[in-house]
């Protein structure tokens, strides 16, 4: 539901991506803001 609401909102695309990443990884926005590329495993 939340994912679909984001898709249909008039929010800026970069903010949509940010919120989707928060939902996908289950993290807080502060944790995502200070994260670095090395913190993510793109192999899985």
mmCIF file of the N, C-alpha and C atoms, coordinates in Angstrom:
data_MODEL
# 
_entry.id   MODEL 
# 
loop_
_atom_site.group_PDB 
_atom_site.id 
_atom_site.type_symbol 
_atom_site.label_atom_id 
_atom_site.label_alt_id 
_atom_site.label_comp_id 
_atom_site.label_asym_id 
_atom_site.label_entity_id 
_atom_site.label_seq_id 
_atom_site.pdbx_PDB_ins_code 
_atom_site.Cartn_x 
_atom_site.Cartn_y 
_atom_site.Cartn_z 
_atom_site.occupancy 
_atom_site.B_iso_or_equiv 
_atom_site.pdbx_formal_charge 
_atom_site.auth_seq_id 
_atom_site.auth_comp_id 
_atom_site.auth_asym_id 
_atom_site.auth_atom_id 
_atom_site.pdbx_PDB_model_num 
ATOM 1   N N  . UNK A 1 1  ? 0.812  -1.188  0.000  1.00 0.00 ? 1  UNK A N  1 
ATOM 2   C CA . UNK A 1 1  ? 0.000  0.000   0.000  1.00 0.00 ? 1  UNK A CA 1 
ATOM 3   C C  . UNK A 1 1  ? 0.859  1.258   0.000  1.00 0.00 ? 1  UNK A C  1 
ATOM 4   N N  . UNK A 1 2  ? 1.821  1.287   0.901  1.00 0.00 ? 2  UNK A N  1 
ATOM 5   C CA . UNK A 1 2  ? 2.676  2.468   1.012  1.00 0.00 ? 2  UNK A CA 1 
ATOM 6   C C  . UNK A 1 2  ? 3.461  2.681   -0.276 1.00 0.00 ? 2  UNK A C  1 
ATOM 7   N N  . UNK A 1 3  ? 3.940  1.587   -0.846 1.00 0.00 ? 3  UNK A N  1 
ATOM 8   C CA . UNK A 1 3  ? 4.720  1.655   -2.087 1.00 0.00 ? 3  UNK A CA 1 
ATOM 9   C C  . UNK A 1 3  ? 3.880  2.277   -3.205 1.00 0.00 ? 3  UNK A C  1 
ATOM 10  N N  . UNK A 1 4  ? 2.637  1.853   -3.328 1.00 0.00 ? 4  UNK A N  1 
ATOM 11  C CA . UNK A 1 4  ? 1.742  2.380   -4.363 1.00 0.00 ? 4  UNK A CA 1 
ATOM 12  C C  . UNK A 1 4  ? 1.423  3.851   -4.120 1.00 0.00 ? 4  UNK A C  1 
ATOM 13  N N  . UNK A 1 5  ? 1.258  4.227   -2.869 1.00 0.00 ? 5  UNK A N  1 
ATOM 14  C CA . UNK A 1 5  ? 0.985  5.630   -2.546 1.00 0.00 ? 5  UNK A CA 1 
ATOM 15  C C  . UNK A 1 5  ? 2.161  6.504   -2.957 1.00 0.00 ? 5  UNK A C  1 
ATOM 16  N N  . UNK A 1 6  ? 3.368  6.000   -2.756 1.00 0.00 ? 6  UNK A N  1 
ATOM 17  C CA . UNK A 1 6  ? 4.552  6.754   -3.184 1.00 0.00 ? 6  UNK A CA 1 
ATOM 18  C C  . UNK A 1 6  ? 4.595  6.896   -4.698 1.00 0.00 ? 6  UNK A C  1 
ATOM 19  N N  . UNK A 1 7  ? 4.254  5.835   -5.401 1.00 0.00 ? 7  UNK A N  1 
ATOM 20  C CA . UNK A 1 7  ? 4.270  5.864   -6.865 1.00 0.00 ? 7  UNK A CA 1 
ATOM 21  C C  . UNK A 1 7  ? 3.331  6.928   -7.422 1.00 0.00 ? 7  UNK A C  1 
ATOM 22  N N  . UNK A 1 8  ? 2.191  7.109   -6.786 1.00 0.00 ? 8  UNK A N  1 
ATOM 23  C CA . UNK A 1 8  ? 1.170  8.009   -7.303 1.00 0.00 ? 8  UNK A CA 1 
ATOM 24  C C  . UNK A 1 8  ? 1.221  9.409   -6.689 1.00 0.00 ? 8  UNK A C  1 
ATOM 25  N N  . UNK A 1 9  ? 2.197  9.656   -5.829 1.00 0.00 ? 9  UNK A N  1 
ATOM 26  C CA . UNK A 1 9  ? 2.282  10.975  -5.202 1.00 0.00 ? 9  UNK A CA 1 
ATOM 27  C C  . UNK A 1 9  ? 2.984  11.969  -6.125 1.00 0.00 ? 9  UNK A C  1 
ATOM 28  N N  . UNK A 1 10 ? 2.841  13.241  -5.809 1.00 0.00 ? 10 UNK A N  1 
ATOM 29  C CA . UNK A 1 10 ? 3.480  14.295  -6.593 1.00 0.00 ? 10 UNK A CA 1 
ATOM 30  C C  . UNK A 1 10 ? 4.827  14.689  -5.991 1.00 0.00 ? 10 UNK A C  1 
ATOM 31  N N  . UNK A 1 11 ? 5.350  13.842  -5.147 1.00 0.00 ? 11 UNK A N  1 
ATOM 32  C CA . UNK A 1 11 ? 6.616  14.077  -4.474 1.00 0.00 ? 11 UNK A CA 1 
ATOM 33  C C  . UNK A 1 11 ? 7.767  14.085  -5.488 1.00 0.00 ? 11 UNK A C  1 
ATOM 34  N N  . UNK A 1 12 ? 8.831  14.801  -5.168 1.00 0.00 ? 12 UNK A N  1 
ATOM 35  C CA . UNK A 1 12 ? 10.011 14.826  -6.035 1.00 0.00 ? 12 UNK A CA 1 
ATOM 36  C C  . UNK A 1 12 ? 10.572 13.410  -6.167 1.00 0.00 ? 12 UNK A C  1 
ATOM 37  N N  . UNK A 1 13 ? 11.035 13.029  -7.360 1.00 0.00 ? 13 UNK A N  1 
ATOM 38  C CA . UNK A 1 13 ? 11.546 11.668  -7.578 1.00 0.00 ? 13 UNK A CA 1 
ATOM 39  C C  . UNK A 1 13 ? 12.645 11.253  -6.600 1.00 0.00 ? 13 UNK A C  1 
ATOM 40  N N  . UNK A 1 14 ? 13.561 12.161  -6.260 1.00 0.00 ? 14 UNK A N  1 
ATOM 41  C CA . UNK A 1 14 ? 14.636 11.785  -5.334 1.00 0.00 ? 14 UNK A CA 1 
ATOM 42  C C  . UNK A 1 14 ? 14.088 11.471  -3.947 1.00 0.00 ? 14 UNK A C  1 
ATOM 43  N N  . UNK A 1 15 ? 13.020 12.152  -3.542 1.00 0.00 ? 15 UNK A N  1 
ATOM 44  C CA . UNK A 1 15 ? 12.404 11.864  -2.248 1.00 0.00 ? 15 UNK A CA 1 
ATOM 45  C C  . UNK A 1 15 ? 11.661 10.533  -2.272 1.00 0.00 ? 15 UNK A C  1 
ATOM 46  N N  . UNK A 1 16 ? 11.049 10.209  -3.399 1.00 0.00 ? 16 UNK A N  1 
ATOM 47  C CA . UNK A 1 16 ? 10.377 8.908   -3.544 1.00 0.00 ? 16 UNK A CA 1 
ATOM 48  C C  . UNK A 1 16 ? 11.386 7.780   -3.400 1.00 0.00 ? 16 UNK A C  1 
ATOM 49  N N  . UNK A 1 17 ? 12.519 7.922   -4.079 1.00 0.00 ? 17 UNK A N  1 
ATOM 50  C CA . UNK A 1 17 ? 13.563 6.894   -4.008 1.00 0.00 ? 17 UNK A CA 1 
ATOM 51  C C  . UNK A 1 17 ? 14.061 6.747   -2.580 1.00 0.00 ? 17 UNK A C  1 
ATOM 52  N N  . UNK A 1 18 ? 14.286 7.867   -1.911 1.00 0.00 ? 18 UNK A N  1 
ATOM 53  C CA . UNK A 1 18 ? 14.766 7.843   -0.532 1.00 0.00 ? 18 UNK A CA 1 
ATOM 54  C C  . UNK A 1 18 ? 13.795 7.092   0.375  1.00 0.00 ? 18 UNK A C  1 
ATOM 55  N N  . UNK A 1 19 ? 12.522 7.400   0.269  1.00 0.00 ? 19 UNK A N  1 
ATOM 56  C CA . UNK A 1 19 ? 11.523 6.728   1.103  1.00 0.00 ? 19 UNK A CA 1 
ATOM 57  C C  . UNK A 1 19 ? 11.387 5.250   0.756  1.00 0.00 ? 19 UNK A C  1 
ATOM 58  N N  . UNK A 1 20 ? 11.499 4.915   -0.520 1.00 0.00 ? 20 UNK A N  1 
ATOM 59  C CA . UNK A 1 20 ? 11.436 3.506   -0.920 1.00 0.00 ? 20 UNK A CA 1 
ATOM 60  C C  . UNK A 1 20 ? 12.613 2.731   -0.337 1.00 0.00 ? 20 UNK A C  1 
ATOM 61  N N  . UNK A 1 21 ? 13.795 3.344   -0.330 1.00 0.00 ? 21 UNK A N  1 
ATOM 62  C CA . UNK A 1 21 ? 14.957 2.684   0.263  1.00 0.00 ? 21 UNK A CA 1 
ATOM 63  C C  . UNK A 1 21 ? 14.757 2.482   1.761  1.00 0.00 ? 21 UNK A C  1 
ATOM 64  N N  . UNK A 1 22 ? 14.184 3.463   2.436  1.00 0.00 ? 22 UNK A N  1 
ATOM 65  C CA . UNK A 1 22 ? 13.891 3.315   3.869  1.00 0.00 ? 22 UNK A CA 1 
ATOM 66  C C  . UNK A 1 22 ? 12.930 2.159   4.110  1.00 0.00 ? 22 UNK A C  1 
ATOM 67  N N  . UNK A 1 23 ? 11.909 2.058   3.286  1.00 0.00 ? 23 UNK A N  1 
ATOM 68  C CA . UNK A 1 23 ? 10.949 0.963   3.422  1.00 0.00 ? 23 UNK A CA 1 
ATOM 69  C C  . UNK A 1 23 ? 11.595 -0.381  3.108  1.00 0.00 ? 23 UNK A C  1 
ATOM 70  N N  . UNK A 1 24 ? 12.384 -0.433  2.055  1.00 0.00 ? 24 UNK A N  1 
ATOM 71  C CA . UNK A 1 24 ? 12.992 -1.685  1.612  1.00 0.00 ? 24 UNK A CA 1 
ATOM 72  C C  . UNK A 1 24 ? 13.986 -2.222  2.641  1.00 0.00 ? 24 UNK A C  1 
ATOM 73  N N  . UNK A 1 25 ? 14.848 -1.338  3.156  1.00 0.00 ? 25 UNK A N  1 
ATOM 74  C CA . UNK A 1 25 ? 15.873 -1.776  4.100  1.00 0.00 ? 25 UNK A CA 1 
ATOM 75  C C  . UNK A 1 25 ? 15.408 -1.747  5.549  1.00 0.00 ? 25 UNK A C  1 
ATOM 76  N N  . UNK A 1 26 ? 14.249 -1.148  5.808  1.00 0.00 ? 26 UNK A N  1 
ATOM 77  C CA . UNK A 1 26 ? 13.730 -1.097  7.172  1.00 0.00 ? 26 UNK A CA 1 
ATOM 78  C C  . UNK A 1 26 ? 14.566 -0.233  8.095  1.00 0.00 ? 26 UNK A C  1 
ATOM 79  N N  . UNK A 1 27 ? 15.099 0.847   7.568  1.00 0.00 ? 27 UNK A N  1 
ATOM 80  C CA . UNK A 1 27 ? 15.950 1.712   8.381  1.00 0.00 ? 27 UNK A CA 1 
ATOM 81  C C  . UNK A 1 27 ? 15.296 3.076   8.587  1.00 0.00 ? 27 UNK A C  1 
ATOM 82  N N  . UNK A 1 28 ? 15.864 3.820   9.509  1.00 0.00 ? 28 UNK A N  1 
ATOM 83  C CA . UNK A 1 28 ? 15.407 5.190   9.753  1.00 0.00 ? 28 UNK A CA 1 
ATOM 84  C C  . UNK A 1 28 ? 16.041 6.105   8.719  1.00 0.00 ? 28 UNK A C  1 
ATOM 85  N N  . UNK A 1 29 ? 15.426 7.258   8.495  1.00 0.00 ? 29 UNK A N  1 
ATOM 86  C CA . UNK A 1 29 ? 15.965 8.147   7.469  1.00 0.00 ? 29 UNK A CA 1 
ATOM 87  C C  . UNK A 1 29 ? 17.355 8.661   7.833  1.00 0.00 ? 29 UNK A C  1 
ATOM 88  N N  . UNK A 1 30 ? 17.630 8.882   9.106  1.00 0.00 ? 30 UNK A N  1 
ATOM 89  C CA . UNK A 1 30 ? 18.966 9.319   9.524  1.00 0.00 ? 30 UNK A CA 1 
ATOM 90  C C  . UNK A 1 30 ? 20.023 8.269   9.236  1.00 0.00 ? 30 UNK A C  1 
ATOM 91  N N  . UNK A 1 31 ? 19.672 7.008   9.426  1.00 0.00 ? 31 UNK A N  1 
ATOM 92  C CA . UNK A 1 31 ? 20.611 5.920   9.139  1.00 0.00 ? 31 UNK A CA 1 
ATOM 93  C C  . UNK A 1 31 ? 20.922 5.854   7.652  1.00 0.00 ? 31 UNK A C  1 
ATOM 94  N N  . UNK A 1 32 ? 19.920 6.062   6.840  1.00 0.00 ? 32 UNK A N  1 
ATOM 95  C CA . UNK A 1 32 ? 20.122 6.009   5.391  1.00 0.00 ? 32 UNK A CA 1 
ATOM 96  C C  . UNK A 1 32 ? 20.931 7.211   4.907  1.00 0.00 ? 32 UNK A C  1 
ATOM 97  N N  . UNK A 1 33 ? 20.702 8.375   5.504  1.00 0.00 ? 33 UNK A N  1 
ATOM 98  C CA . UNK A 1 33 ? 21.426 9.580   5.084  1.00 0.00 ? 33 UNK A CA 1 
ATOM 99  C C  . UNK A 1 33 ? 22.920 9.477   5.345  1.00 0.00 ? 33 UNK A C  1 
ATOM 100 N N  . UNK A 1 34 ? 23.320 8.837   6.436  1.00 0.00 ? 34 UNK A N  1 
ATOM 101 C CA . UNK A 1 34 ? 24.747 8.756   6.768  1.00 0.00 ? 34 UNK A CA 1 
ATOM 102 C C  . UNK A 1 34 ? 25.401 7.482   6.232  1.00 0.00 ? 34 UNK A C  1 
ATOM 103 N N  . UNK A 1 35 ? 24.630 6.632   5.587  1.00 0.00 ? 35 UNK A N  1 
ATOM 104 C CA . UNK A 1 35 ? 25.192 5.385   5.059  1.00 0.00 ? 35 UNK A CA 1 
ATOM 105 C C  . UNK A 1 35 ? 26.082 5.663   3.852  1.00 0.00 ? 35 UNK A C  1 
ATOM 106 N N  . UNK A 1 36 ? 26.964 4.718   3.592  1.00 0.00 ? 36 UNK A N  1 
ATOM 107 C CA . UNK A 1 36 ? 27.868 4.803   2.451  1.00 0.00 ? 36 UNK A CA 1 
ATOM 108 C C  . UNK A 1 36 ? 27.671 3.579   1.575  1.00 0.00 ? 36 UNK A C  1 
ATOM 109 N N  . UNK A 1 37 ? 28.147 3.659   0.364  1.00 0.00 ? 37 UNK A N  1 
ATOM 110 C CA . UNK A 1 37 ? 27.964 2.576   -0.607 1.00 0.00 ? 37 UNK A CA 1 
ATOM 111 C C  . UNK A 1 37 ? 28.493 1.248   -0.064 1.00 0.00 ? 37 UNK A C  1 
ATOM 112 N N  . UNK A 1 38 ? 29.577 1.296   0.681  1.00 0.00 ? 38 UNK A N  1 
ATOM 113 C CA . UNK A 1 38 ? 30.191 0.077   1.221  1.00 0.00 ? 38 UNK A CA 1 
ATOM 114 C C  . UNK A 1 38 ? 29.309 -0.617  2.251  1.00 0.00 ? 38 UNK A C  1 
ATOM 115 N N  . UNK A 1 39 ? 28.345 0.085   2.797  1.00 0.00 ? 39 UNK A N  1 
ATOM 116 C CA . UNK A 1 39 ? 27.457 -0.499  3.801  1.00 0.00 ? 39 UNK A CA 1 
ATOM 117 C C  . UNK A 1 39 ? 26.406 -1.434  3.205  1.00 0.00 ? 39 UNK A C  1 
ATOM 118 N N  . UNK A 1 40 ? 26.272 -1.424  1.890  1.00 0.00 ? 40 UNK A N  1 
ATOM 119 C CA . UNK A 1 40 ? 25.247 -2.218  1.226  1.00 0.00 ? 40 UNK A CA 1 
ATOM 120 C C  . UNK A 1 40 ? 25.874 -3.374  0.460  1.00 0.00 ? 40 UNK A C  1 
ATOM 121 N N  . UNK A 1 41 ? 25.221 -4.518  0.514  1.00 0.00 ? 41 UNK A N  1 
ATOM 122 C CA . UNK A 1 41 ? 25.680 -5.691  -0.216 1.00 0.00 ? 41 UNK A CA 1 
ATOM 123 C C  . UNK A 1 41 ? 24.803 -5.835  -1.458 1.00 0.00 ? 41 UNK A C  1 
ATOM 124 N N  . UNK A 1 42 ? 25.344 -5.458  -2.596 1.00 0.00 ? 42 UNK A N  1 
ATOM 125 C CA . UNK A 1 42 ? 24.586 -5.514  -3.843 1.00 0.00 ? 42 UNK A CA 1 
ATOM 126 C C  . UNK A 1 42 ? 24.697 -6.877  -4.531 1.00 0.00 ? 42 UNK A C  1 
ATOM 127 N N  . UNK A 1 43 ? 25.429 -7.800  -3.921 1.00 0.00 ? 43 UNK A N  1 
ATOM 128 C CA . UNK A 1 43 ? 25.611 -9.141  -4.479 1.00 0.00 ? 43 UNK A CA 1 
ATOM 129 C C  . UNK A 1 43 ? 24.386 -10.019 -4.245 1.00 0.00 ? 43 UNK A C  1 
ATOM 130 N N  . UNK A 1 44 ? 23.659 -9.802  -3.176 1.00 0.00 ? 44 UNK A N  1 
ATOM 131 C CA . UNK A 1 44 ? 22.510 -10.655 -2.827 1.00 0.00 ? 44 UNK A CA 1 
ATOM 132 C C  . UNK A 1 44 ? 21.291 -10.272 -3.599 1.00 0.00 ? 44 UNK A C  1 
# 
